[in-house]
């Protein structure tokens, strides 16, 4: 994404009473997901994570292991300590025995930081 597009998204979002990734994506002829993720990672949007699923499930032949409140609390504590995403992923695997990658950890932390109050999310 070019700097010009980033600036345009920022400008359009600032002009909206309630910023919408979908409306901005349409105006700029971009994919919704691209604009949504940009806005989410920059703190332009706030989002509450979906309610916690407690059991693993399969999607397209891949086992999905949802994060639990315990995982989130542990992960956030390590991040506050300044641990890297790779170190957090390794610690999560060691403690909970569920495969996690640094990319998964990074995305989860972004999602938690986009929530209104991440302490409520991990409570």
Rosetta constraint file for C-alpha pairs under 8 A:
AtomPair CA 1 CA 5 HARMONIC 6.39 0.50
AtomPair CA 1 CA 6 HARMONIC 6.92 0.50
AtomPair CA 2 CA 6 HARMONIC 6.36 0.50
AtomPair CA 3 CA 7 HARMONIC 6.13 0.50
AtomPair CA 4 CA 8 HARMONIC 6.17 0.50
AtomPair CA 5 CA 9 HARMONIC 6.13 0.50
AtomPair CA 6 CA 10 HARMONIC 6.24 0.50
AtomPair CA 7 CA 11 HARMONIC 6.06 0.50
AtomPair CA 8 CA 12 HARMONIC 6.06 0.50
AtomPair CA 9 CA 13 HARMONIC 5.97 0.50
AtomPair CA 9 CA 24 HARMONIC 6.81 0.50
AtomPair CA 9 CA 35 HARMONIC 7.65 0.50
AtomPair CA 10 CA 14 HARMONIC 6.07 0.50
AtomPair CA 11 CA 15 HARMONIC 6.35 0.50
AtomPair CA 12 CA 16 HARMONIC 6.49 0.50
AtomPair CA 12 CA 19 HARMONIC 7.94 0.50
AtomPair CA 12 CA 24 HARMONIC 6.82 0.50
AtomPair CA 13 CA 18 HARMONIC 7.87 0.50
AtomPair CA 13 CA 19 HARMONIC 4.94 0.50
AtomPair CA 13 CA 20 HARMONIC 7.27 0.50
AtomPair CA 13 CA 24 HARMONIC 7.52 0.50
AtomPair CA 13 CA 44 HARMONIC 7.48 0.50
AtomPair CA 14 CA 19 HARMONIC 7.36 0.50
AtomPair CA 16 CA 20 HARMONIC 7.92 0.50
AtomPair CA 19 CA 44 HARMONIC 7.68 0.50
AtomPair CA 19 CA 45 HARMONIC 7.20 0.50
AtomPair CA 20 CA 24 HARMONIC 6.31 0.50
AtomPair CA 21 CA 25 HARMONIC 5.89 0.50
AtomPair CA 21 CA 32 HARMONIC 6.15 0.50
AtomPair CA 21 CA 33 HARMONIC 7.99 0.50
AtomPair CA 21 CA 35 HARMONIC 5.54 0.50
AtomPair CA 21 CA 36 HARMONIC 4.97 0.50
AtomPair CA 21 CA 39 HARMONIC 7.26 0.50
AtomPair CA 22 CA 26 HARMONIC 6.24 0.50
AtomPair CA 22 CA 32 HARMONIC 5.33 0.50
AtomPair CA 22 CA 35 HARMONIC 7.69 0.50
AtomPair CA 22 CA 36 HARMONIC 7.57 0.50
AtomPair CA 23 CA 27 HARMONIC 6.30 0.50
AtomPair CA 24 CA 28 HARMONIC 6.18 0.50
AtomPair CA 24 CA 35 HARMONIC 7.33 0.50
AtomPair CA 25 CA 29 HARMONIC 5.63 0.50
AtomPair CA 25 CA 30 HARMONIC 4.72 0.50
AtomPair CA 25 CA 31 HARMONIC 5.86 0.50
AtomPair CA 25 CA 32 HARMONIC 5.29 0.50
AtomPair CA 25 CA 35 HARMONIC 6.01 0.50
AtomPair CA 26 CA 30 HARMONIC 6.44 0.50
AtomPair CA 26 CA 31 HARMONIC 7.86 0.50
AtomPair CA 26 CA 32 HARMONIC 7.77 0.50
AtomPair CA 30 CA 34 HARMONIC 7.06 0.50
AtomPair CA 30 CA 35 HARMONIC 7.14 0.50
AtomPair CA 31 CA 35 HARMONIC 6.66 0.50
AtomPair CA 32 CA 36 HARMONIC 5.90 0.50
AtomPair CA 33 CA 37 HARMONIC 5.95 0.50
AtomPair CA 34 CA 38 HARMONIC 6.25 0.50
AtomPair CA 35 CA 39 HARMONIC 6.09 0.50
AtomPair CA 36 CA 40 HARMONIC 6.01 0.50
AtomPair CA 37 CA 41 HARMONIC 5.98 0.50
AtomPair CA 38 CA 42 HARMONIC 6.18 0.50
AtomPair CA 39 CA 43 HARMONIC 6.18 0.50
AtomPair CA 39 CA 44 HARMONIC 4.88 0.50
AtomPair CA 39 CA 45 HARMONIC 5.60 0.50
AtomPair CA 40 CA 44 HARMONIC 5.94 0.50
AtomPair CA 40 CA 45 HARMONIC 5.00 0.50
AtomPair CA 40 CA 46 HARMONIC 6.70 0.50
AtomPair CA 40 CA 47 HARMONIC 7.88 0.50
AtomPair CA 40 CA 110 HARMONIC 7.66 0.50
AtomPair CA 40 CA 111 HARMONIC 7.73 0.50
AtomPair CA 40 CA 114 HARMONIC 6.29 0.50
AtomPair CA 41 CA 110 HARMONIC 6.25 0.50
AtomPair CA 41 CA 114 HARMONIC 7.47 0.50
AtomPair CA 43 CA 114 HARMONIC 6.33 0.50
AtomPair CA 45 CA 114 HARMONIC 6.88 0.50
AtomPair CA 46 CA 114 HARMONIC 4.71 0.50
AtomPair CA 46 CA 115 HARMONIC 5.46 0.50
AtomPair CA 46 CA 116 HARMONIC 6.22 0.50
AtomPair CA 47 CA 111 HARMONIC 7.37 0.50
AtomPair CA 47 CA 114 HARMONIC 5.38 0.50
AtomPair CA 47 CA 115 HARMONIC 4.77 0.50
AtomPair CA 47 CA 116 HARMONIC 6.88 0.50
AtomPair CA 48 CA 111 HARMONIC 7.88 0.50
AtomPair CA 48 CA 112 HARMONIC 7.66 0.50
AtomPair CA 48 CA 114 HARMONIC 7.14 0.50
AtomPair CA 48 CA 115 HARMONIC 4.54 0.50
AtomPair CA 48 CA 116 HARMONIC 6.67 0.50
AtomPair CA 48 CA 121 HARMONIC 7.98 0.50
AtomPair CA 49 CA 111 HARMONIC 6.65 0.50
AtomPair CA 49 CA 112 HARMONIC 6.93 0.50
AtomPair CA 49 CA 115 HARMONIC 6.70 0.50
AtomPair CA 49 CA 121 HARMONIC 7.74 0.50
AtomPair CA 52 CA 66 HARMONIC 7.36 0.50
AtomPair CA 52 CA 67 HARMONIC 7.13 0.50
AtomPair CA 52 CA 68 HARMONIC 6.13 0.50
AtomPair CA 52 CA 69 HARMONIC 7.48 0.50
AtomPair CA 53 CA 66 HARMONIC 6.15 0.50
AtomPair CA 53 CA 67 HARMONIC 7.67 0.50
AtomPair CA 53 CA 68 HARMONIC 7.28 0.50
AtomPair CA 54 CA 66 HARMONIC 6.96 0.50
AtomPair CA 54 CA 68 HARMONIC 6.65 0.50
AtomPair CA 55 CA 65 HARMONIC 7.14 0.50
AtomPair CA 55 CA 66 HARMONIC 7.09 0.50
AtomPair CA 56 CA 63 HARMONIC 6.64 0.50
AtomPair CA 56 CA 64 HARMONIC 5.50 0.50
AtomPair CA 56 CA 65 HARMONIC 4.58 0.50
AtomPair CA 56 CA 66 HARMONIC 6.23 0.50
AtomPair CA 57 CA 63 HARMONIC 5.62 0.50
AtomPair CA 57 CA 64 HARMONIC 5.31 0.50
AtomPair CA 57 CA 65 HARMONIC 6.85 0.50
AtomPair CA 58 CA 62 HARMONIC 5.31 0.50
AtomPair CA 58 CA 63 HARMONIC 4.35 0.50
AtomPair CA 58 CA 64 HARMONIC 5.76 0.50
AtomPair CA 59 CA 63 HARMONIC 6.41 0.50
AtomPair CA 59 CA 64 HARMONIC 6.81 0.50
AtomPair CA 65 CA 98 HARMONIC 7.11 0.50
AtomPair CA 65 CA 99 HARMONIC 7.99 0.50
AtomPair CA 67 CA 71 HARMONIC 5.79 0.50
AtomPair CA 67 CA 72 HARMONIC 6.70 0.50
AtomPair CA 68 CA 72 HARMONIC 6.30 0.50
AtomPair CA 69 CA 73 HARMONIC 6.14 0.50
AtomPair CA 69 CA 121 HARMONIC 7.29 0.50
AtomPair CA 69 CA 122 HARMONIC 4.93 0.50
AtomPair CA 69 CA 123 HARMONIC 6.63 0.50
AtomPair CA 70 CA 74 HARMONIC 6.15 0.50
AtomPair CA 70 CA 122 HARMONIC 7.23 0.50
AtomPair CA 71 CA 75 HARMONIC 5.96 0.50
AtomPair CA 71 CA 92 HARMONIC 7.22 0.50
AtomPair CA 71 CA 96 HARMONIC 7.94 0.50
AtomPair CA 72 CA 76 HARMONIC 5.96 0.50
AtomPair CA 72 CA 122 HARMONIC 5.56 0.50
AtomPair CA 73 CA 77 HARMONIC 6.11 0.50
AtomPair CA 73 CA 122 HARMONIC 5.32 0.50
AtomPair CA 73 CA 123 HARMONIC 7.50 0.50
AtomPair CA 74 CA 78 HARMONIC 6.35 0.50
AtomPair CA 74 CA 92 HARMONIC 7.81 0.50
AtomPair CA 75 CA 79 HARMONIC 6.24 0.50
AtomPair CA 75 CA 88 HARMONIC 6.32 0.50
AtomPair CA 75 CA 92 HARMONIC 7.30 0.50
AtomPair CA 75 CA 105 HARMONIC 7.91 0.50
AtomPair CA 76 CA 80 HARMONIC 6.12 0.50
AtomPair CA 76 CA 109 HARMONIC 7.47 0.50
AtomPair CA 77 CA 81 HARMONIC 6.38 0.50
AtomPair CA 78 CA 82 HARMONIC 6.57 0.50
AtomPair CA 78 CA 83 HARMONIC 5.60 0.50
AtomPair CA 78 CA 88 HARMONIC 6.45 0.50
AtomPair CA 79 CA 83 HARMONIC 5.20 0.50
AtomPair CA 79 CA 84 HARMONIC 7.14 0.50
AtomPair CA 79 CA 85 HARMONIC 7.85 0.50
AtomPair CA 79 CA 88 HARMONIC 7.38 0.50
AtomPair CA 83 CA 87 HARMONIC 6.04 0.50
AtomPair CA 83 CA 88 HARMONIC 6.33 0.50
AtomPair CA 84 CA 88 HARMONIC 6.17 0.50
AtomPair CA 85 CA 89 HARMONIC 6.11 0.50
AtomPair CA 85 CA 102 HARMONIC 4.83 0.50
AtomPair CA 85 CA 103 HARMONIC 7.52 0.50
AtomPair CA 85 CA 105 HARMONIC 6.19 0.50
AtomPair CA 85 CA 106 HARMONIC 6.19 0.50
AtomPair CA 86 CA 90 HARMONIC 6.21 0.50
AtomPair CA 86 CA 101 HARMONIC 7.04 0.50
AtomPair CA 86 CA 102 HARMONIC 4.66 0.50
AtomPair CA 87 CA 91 HARMONIC 6.12 0.50
AtomPair CA 87 CA 102 HARMONIC 7.89 0.50
AtomPair CA 88 CA 92 HARMONIC 6.09 0.50
AtomPair CA 88 CA 102 HARMONIC 7.33 0.50
AtomPair CA 88 CA 105 HARMONIC 7.27 0.50
AtomPair CA 89 CA 93 HARMONIC 6.27 0.50
AtomPair CA 89 CA 100 HARMONIC 5.32 0.50
AtomPair CA 89 CA 101 HARMONIC 5.44 0.50
AtomPair CA 89 CA 102 HARMONIC 5.36 0.50
AtomPair CA 89 CA 105 HARMONIC 6.24 0.50
AtomPair CA 90 CA 94 HARMONIC 6.15 0.50
AtomPair CA 90 CA 100 HARMONIC 7.36 0.50
AtomPair CA 90 CA 101 HARMONIC 7.81 0.50
AtomPair CA 91 CA 95 HARMONIC 6.00 0.50
AtomPair CA 92 CA 96 HARMONIC 5.71 0.50
AtomPair CA 92 CA 97 HARMONIC 7.21 0.50
AtomPair CA 92 CA 98 HARMONIC 7.23 0.50
AtomPair CA 92 CA 100 HARMONIC 6.94 0.50
AtomPair CA 93 CA 97 HARMONIC 4.65 0.50
AtomPair CA 93 CA 98 HARMONIC 5.16 0.50
AtomPair CA 93 CA 99 HARMONIC 5.59 0.50
AtomPair CA 93 CA 100 HARMONIC 6.20 0.50
AtomPair CA 100 CA 104 HARMONIC 6.26 0.50
AtomPair CA 100 CA 105 HARMONIC 6.98 0.50
AtomPair CA 101 CA 105 HARMONIC 6.31 0.50
AtomPair CA 102 CA 106 HARMONIC 6.03 0.50
AtomPair CA 103 CA 107 HARMONIC 6.18 0.50
AtomPair CA 104 CA 108 HARMONIC 6.13 0.50
AtomPair CA 105 CA 109 HARMONIC 6.13 0.50
AtomPair CA 106 CA 110 HARMONIC 6.25 0.50
AtomPair CA 107 CA 111 HARMONIC 6.20 0.50
AtomPair CA 108 CA 112 HARMONIC 6.13 0.50
AtomPair CA 109 CA 113 HARMONIC 6.03 0.50
AtomPair CA 110 CA 114 HARMONIC 6.18 0.50
AtomPair CA 111 CA 115 HARMONIC 6.64 0.50
AtomPair CA 112 CA 118 HARMONIC 5.48 0.50
AtomPair CA 112 CA 121 HARMONIC 7.25 0.50
AtomPair CA 113 CA 117 HARMONIC 7.70 0.50
AtomPair CA 113 CA 118 HARMONIC 6.02 0.50
AtomPair CA 114 CA 118 HARMONIC 7.87 0.50
AtomPair CA 115 CA 121 HARMONIC 7.57 0.50
AtomPair CA 117 CA 121 HARMONIC 6.72 0.50
AtomPair CA 118 CA 122 HARMONIC 6.29 0.50
AtomPair CA 119 CA 123 HARMONIC 5.92 0.50
